[in-house]
């Protein structure tokens, strides 16, 4: 960032000495040259990181120089309430005083809430400072949030609709950056990865290729973008929801800087929020509390049914007229409002249930009680006898989870930070119980239908861009018959997402069927023939033109990793060791094994399971999956009890079950 700024300033002068930076990347000779130019009064602007200012030799040097002012850029880093707090920034005032008295100070930031603005002024001793604030409104930016379902497919569609346009995709992990970049490339999109794990030359090359339009898309961690002034970025995608609204605003602000089109899309899954909460565990409680509050605002933004622009501007202390303000129609909630239902009675059910359970349980357990699940855990606590048990049985888990999230946003309930996730009724919640009022709950949109319908309109396409509901129901009927015939649960044959894709792609031979997600050679050979025959007959009778657009290809080099995993399991190598050898976490290894099993390949991990899970527990889980309507791990946790079974144990047992029963 400092180098980019210095290069930019030197472009306005004939003498390169006009601007310098001083940091640890300079050699001793280079650092001495910088100091010589400063002493000779050739240098007008010097860029220094706070870390460099802490060195006594630098402070001693600056004491002998006349400094006209100090500008603190990215000043939100000073505040513990900022989204990018850095302790070194809080020492800047002390270091300036060590250099000299009465040096004027200017602080600059593009993302500071009123609370952070006050903290900056207080910490820098600028209580009587002049404050200049521009509007936070970027009227040319379109804000959209979609649920993170089939995200790679939707991402590819989104980018292909903007073919040839520049975009940035942000991910929270380096691994995800590389995965997404690879997936985009094999689907014909000119994309490059960027994160701090690459060496400087790779980062520089990829950044330059993006700036010079040799690549359309850069997939990056938040390390990318600081100081990048590319005016024609047409879209910014958050593949993972960011940790704060300040970070979100700063990153989306890299779109449409020329005043032209800028589409800001974020994929949202509450499980990502839970992962971020887990990462905070072990940090000081005060830091956890700040992190949790920043995340709550992100959830509120993702869940809101109000104008997203109004929400963002209000967060930064600015009012906005959502009907007539500049950019009023530039978000998904304005263009396509979420359906709403009266939620008062259901909120009362949730609040009463939390209190009946003595505020000692998490959301999943509370939902299980409301739905009347007779799990081992619920039975052991005797909670099938309480008044709330089964009162919400007619509504599904996703609905109740949405109710709990939106009730949390409204401050009627809260998660207790120290006990990670136990739900408590707040003072506002108790007031709501005493005097219930109307409370409209926003339902999730049918994004697949919205997105696919828009594609049909744009391309004047015929049948096929949306899953064919008639065919899908016929496939479900066939699956049910085959499940009875093979004495296995329906999901063990093909899962719903696989059949939905069949009803969209219309595969009529084994090769085409094997290209469907979740269908490999094994499953195609074992179960495929009746499905192919049914689809072929349906296509012929209904004169359907089969589509070939938007086929999301998988990354080819993943096959080598899968072969290694299969061979290692055959040799009965511990799963922990396999994960370690490939440099991946256990969760990711289980993801890979699940992909292998769902494609129809048998894997025998009994040797590992027998060591990790006792025989009685294995038997209970096996029986559960044999009788279950779906293979959902969330449902298994609710039924069997999260205190008795970890998610990892259930996933391993599901792999064993599918290998033995389905493949």
ABEGO torsion letter per residue (X at the ends): XAAAAAAAAAAABABAAABBBBBAABBAAAAAAAAAAAAAGABABBBBBAAAAABAAAAAAAAABBBABBBBBGAAAABAABABBBAAAAAAAAAAAAABBGBBBBBBBABBBAAAAAAAAAAAGAAABBBBBBBABBAABBBBBBBBBGAAAAAAAAAAAABGBBBBBBBABAAAAAAAAAAAAAAGBBBBBBBAABBAAAAAAAAAAAAAGABABBBBBAABGBGBBBAABABBBBABBBABAAAAAAAAAABGAAGBBBBBBBBBBAAAAAAAAAAABGBBAAAAAAAAAAAAAAAAAAABABBAAAAAAAAAGBBBBAAABBGAABBAAAABBBBBBBAAAAAAAAAAAAAAAGGABBAAAAAAAAAGBBBAAAAAAGAAABAABGAAAABBAAAAAAAAAAAAAAGABBBBAAAGGBBBBBAAAAAAAABBBBBBBBBBBBAAAAAAAAAAAAAGBBBGABBBAAAAAAAAAAAAAAAAAAGBBAAAABBAAAAAAAAAAGBABAAAAAABBGBBAAAAAAAAAAAAAAAAAAAAAAGBBBBABGBBBBBAAAAAAAAAAAAAAAAGBBAAAAAAAAGBBAAAAAAAAAAAAAAGBBBBAAAAAAAABBAAAAAAAAAAAAABABABAAAAAAAAEAAABBAAAAAAAAAAAAAAAAX
